[in-house]
């Protein structure tokens, strides 16, 4: 038998577990949140692909240690971005369902810092300082 709460809620069991409270937001906002999530995933895949490309195609440019380090750093940034995108999507969807203020996007400073560090490292490498 089902309880009163689940009989009134037409959402799937998974949807009720992931978002137990609140009401469904306007579908346009949910779809916009999903598009933003997919954009972050695309960015994460670009970092991961960049890490693979550095390891595969830069053997004449970088020393083996530097190439491996740069490759690993790029891939780790990609994995962090993918995880951060999922957390961000869930936090925003929850806030919309509870009709509360949207949380601050903590993933943006991570991308900015990682990009600045990566650019600085490349400048040092091509200037011959590393």
C-alpha positions in Angstrom: 0.0 0.0 0.0 1.1 3.6 -0.6 1.0 6.4 1.9 -0.9 9.7 1.3 2.2 11.6 0.3 3.2 9.3 -2.5 -0.3 8.8 -3.8 -0.6 12.6 -4.3 2.9 12.9 -5.9 2.9 11.9 -9.5 6.7 12.0 -9.8 8.8 8.8 -10.1 10.3 7.2 -7.0 13.8 8.4 -8.0 12.5 12.0 -8.5 10.9 11.9 -5.0 14.2 10.7 -3.5 16.4 13.2 -5.2 14.0 16.1 -4.7 11.9 15.2 -1.7 10.5 18.7 -1.0 9.2 21.6 -3.0 7.1 21.9 -6.1 8.0 21.4 -9.8 9.4 24.7 -11.2 8.5 26.1 -14.6 9.8 23.6 -17.1 11.7 26.4 -18.9 13.8 27.0 -15.9 14.5 23.3 -15.4 15.5 22.9 -19.0 17.7 26.0 -18.8 19.4 24.5 -15.7 20.0 21.3 -17.7 21.5 23.2 -20.6 23.9 24.9 -18.2 24.8 21.6 -16.7 25.5 20.2 -20.2 27.7 23.3 -21.0 29.8 22.6 -17.9 30.1 18.9 -18.9 31.2 20.0 -22.4 33.9 22.2 -20.7 35.0 19.3 -18.5 35.3 17.0 -21.5 37.4 19.6 -23.2 39.8 19.7 -20.3 40.0 15.9 -20.2 40.5 15.7 -24.0 43.2 18.4 -23.7 45.0 16.3 -21.1 44.9 13.3 -23.4 46.0 15.3 -26.3 49.0 16.7 -24.3 50.1 13.2 -23.4 49.6 11.9 -26.9 50.9 14.6 -29.2 53.5 16.7 -27.4 56.4 14.3 -26.9 58.7 16.6 -28.9 57.7 19.8 -27.1 57.6 18.9 -23.4 59.9 16.7 -21.2 58.2 13.4 -20.1 57.7 14.6 -16.6 56.3 18.0 -17.5 54.0 16.4 -20.2 52.7 13.9 -17.6 52.1 16.6 -15.0 50.3 18.9 -17.4 48.2 16.0 -18.7 47.2 14.9 -15.3 46.4 18.4 -14.1 44.2 19.0 -17.1 42.3 15.7 -16.6 41.9 16.3 -12.9 40.5 19.8 -13.6 38.0 18.1 -16.0 36.9 15.6 -13.4 36.5 18.3 -10.8 34.4 20.4 -13.2 32.2 17.4 -14.1 31.5 16.7 -10.4 31.0 20.4 -9.7 28.5 20.6 -12.6 26.4 17.8 -11.1 26.5 19.4 -7.6 25.6 22.8 -9.1 22.7 21.4 -11.1 21.3 19.7 -8.0 21.7 22.8 -5.8 20.0 25.1 -8.3 17.2 22.6 -9.0 16.5 22.2 -5.3 16.5 26.0 -4.8 14.0 26.5 -7.6 11.8 23.8 -6.2 11.8 25.4 -2.7 11.5 28.9 -4.3 14.6 30.2 -2.5 17.5 32.3 -3.7 19.8 30.5 -6.1 23.2 29.5 -4.6 26.4 31.2 -5.6 28.2 29.5 -8.6 31.3 28.2 -6.8 32.5 26.4 -9.9 33.3 29.7 -11.8 36.2 30.7 -9.5 37.6 27.1 -10.0 37.6 27.4 -13.8 39.1 30.9 -13.7 41.9 29.9 -11.4 42.6 26.7 -13.3 42.7 28.6 -16.6 45.0 31.3 -15.2 47.4 28.8 -13.8 47.4 26.8 -17.0 48.1 29.9 -19.1 50.8 31.0 -16.7 52.4 27.5 -16.9 52.4 27.5 -20.7 54.0 31.0 -20.8 56.8 29.7 -18.5 57.3 26.6 -20.6 57.4 28.5 -23.9 59.7 31.1 -22.4 62.1 28.3 -21.5 61.9 28.9 -17.7 60.5 25.4 -17.1 
